[in-house]
Amino acid sequence: MSVVFMPESDPPRWTDRAGLTLLDLLVATCVALATIAAVGMALPPVLDVARAVPEATDLQQRARATEVVLAGLIGSAGAGADLVGHGPLPQAVPAVWPRRVLVGADAPDTAWADRLSLWQVEARAAQAPVASAIAAGTQTVSIVWHPACGTHPSCGFRPRDLVLVHGRNGAMVVTSLADVQGLLLTLATPPDQTIDLPATAAALTARTLSLDAARRQLRRADDDGTWQPVTDDVVGMRVRYYGNAAAPRWPAVPGVDTCAVAADGLPKLGLLGPVPGPPVELTAADFIDGPWCGSGRWRFDADLLRVTAVRVALRLQASSAAVRGASVEWFAQPGEARRAGQEVRDVELDVFVAAPNLSRAQ
């Protein structure tokens, strides 16, 4: 048997294998660095959007909600004791006050741009004519039964109700009821002025809005209760008032001289512009120069009875300092943002509301 020997194949050589040259490696590195740089350049704007959009959305929603609240509160101000045949409150007493009158009450002869109080008698609220004049310091008020009282022995009044007792000449007191026994009401705080007939007692709804600069909050207090936040991150507030140029025709009692109308029915205050004409702006000075109606804690400037509309300007900011920039033009409280894409600028809210009940009182 023959044996055939096959020649051995040559061993593999390194030169036959594929590989990378230094140039290839350099090109690949450059491509990788360029890709990383492109991604790095695109990433910050994406992160800016991810951070700014939620803050901007929150800011816009807070602005919308605040506008709705303000419009509702101001628009309903001024409703009076209609069940006993009386018109809006401004025919006797103001419904809009440029100060706090219950919680944290300001001095009667002051007017502020960062707060206001709004009064109204709710529909079907407890109300009744007063039976006899109330002397200063007297805590008991006798009321008269009328058909709207229905079957309630006290015409709907209950202890702890906030009540407004006022005459038709501007004298008044606002306090809670300490006790109710039939048609006899006991006031927690007696009036500091005499309230002559004709007079009315009515359950009052009072709302106060005020800027708390330290907390950066628009806060609200109902009746004589505690303060509650309405909107956070409020960094500015200005309240402006508009009314008729004509002199107020109220409070008025036939044959009686009041703070605004003489006994012969002629108004005492002057004109503020052409009549008829557009509404005029009433400044803080107009509310503290008299003539004064009533006396003591509840005295008020007769010009408050001119008010028919309220304008509230609020400045709201984003909650996070990371989206507030450095420009004081756009940011009341500058923050940390340094690129335009990071910024969520302050929102300036301007709410103008003409209250129907205030206009009806003119």
Sequence and secondary structure as in RCSB ss.txt:
>XXXX:A:sequence
MSVVFMPESDPPRWTDRAGLTLLDLLVATCVALATIAAVGMALPPVLDVARAVPEATDLQQRARATEVVLAGLIG
SAGAGADLVGHGPLPQAVPAVWPRRVLVGADAPDTAWADRLSLWQVEARAAQAPVASAIAAGTQTVSIVWHPACG
THPSCGFRPRDLVLVHGRNGAMVVTSLADVQGLLLTLATPPDQTIDLPATAAALTARTLSLDAARRQLRRADDDG
TWQPVTDDVVGMRVRYYGNAAAPRWPAVPGVDTCAVAADGLPKLGLLGPVPGPPVELTAADFIDGPWCGSGRWRF
DADLLRVTAVRVALRLQASSAAVRGASVEWFAQPGEARRAGQEVRDVELDVFVAAPNLSRAQ
>XXXX:A:secstr
             GGGS    HHHHHHHHHHHHHHHHHHHHHHHHHHHHHHHHHHHHHHHHHHHHHHHHHHHHHH
TTT   GGGT   GGGTS SEESS SSTT   TT   SSEEEEEE  TT  EEEBSS B TT  EEEB   GGGT
T TTTT  TT EEEEEETTS EEEEEEEEEETTEEEESS  SS B SSEEEEE EEEEEEEETTTTEEEEEETT 
  EEEEESEEEEEEEEEE SS    S BTTB  SSB TTS B S  SS SS   EEE GGGGSSS EES GGG E
EGGGGGEEEEEEEEEE  S GGG  S TTT SS  S  SGGG    EEEEEEEE HHHHHT 
